[in-house]
Amino acid sequence: MKTVVGLDPSLTGFAWCIYGLDGRESAETGVAVDTGPAVFLPDRIVRYSGIIAQVLAQIDKLEYPEQIAIEGYSMGSRGRALSGLCEFGGVLRQTLMTRYPCELVEVAPSLVKKFITGKGAGKGTDKTGMAMSTYKRYGLEFDTSDEVDAYGLARIAACLVGAEEPQTAFQREVIEKLKEVTN
């Protein structure tokens, strides 16, 4: 079965969505289990490797994906959290690009919000708003807000590879914007 993948990477709630492109909607989501904070470099690398291995194990169950959409960095992070996310994000992106022969597209958090809710920020784009919009539009509920984001990213990837058409004007805007920066 052909698939696309949506990834909402974080050190404490890394969620994935493997979305089938077989003509019927099928999505498998999950969240990686984190081993907890690590201060020293060897411990950080072990932590990153453990989280990444869990996600790769899910992707490797199927054929190589047609595309992977990964949520971009959150610019609201600060201090040690920001440096850890950037370090982890670099290791993750390098691993994905080396392992899978498909396009890896980075999607700004505001574009994920806009694709799902119609707005990139503000009222209705918080975790509850994203979950409600996902339920209203697709009839799906998820256990975590991270899985909601991963699902939205997978739907974006499905549109980018031409397996689906955007359903709304704001979804078309997001896809057009992403096509501009990826081509």
Steps between C-alpha positions, in 0.01 A plus 500: 500500500632846413522737794599845615621581848432794730742563787451735793844476660566587858701351780198442722217423257637395162197390297482335160224429254533248221229585251398251230453617143296198394176682420343465840593701802729305730726653758715346769625736767711463810729679741858399578584425863767734637765388748512843662741791517869453434767762569827355376573442131517117508171483690335747260607296199364180660173681570470632143592163352238323712220735395603490134526119502137473617380719214715327237363164613150622417595642160702189412194276539383619159649582163705815484272800531424722202572804716570596860360827635666612821390790716755780507661637811292684758651844540327535837750266666776655709830422665600139552170380349578682175855366472379147575225521238743633239759234578236225491340649189828496311571138590143403406499679165839360403384148591177530299672646193765229504260212558205576272523584128206741508455871542508632854296821525510723804170669584483802730272446802283794384440326164392178673254704708372682191456175306285353779319803648512762225714733713874497564473653846255640751170378635414146401855395414596371844506128583126486561422695182722274293336189646150637441578605141652159426191329637260726306691472171612136510288338771807383691605532862851444632645436843747789487533840335831378357314229307256763369796696362659186351172412331471852356856472369420167335196653328721785379748244361215316323404826327860582410549165323168540317323210669234737637368843417479777759140526625487874564646828377721527807632148445579591137690807625712283730578247228588774246730668752676171574537424129666841452767427762559137406537542123 
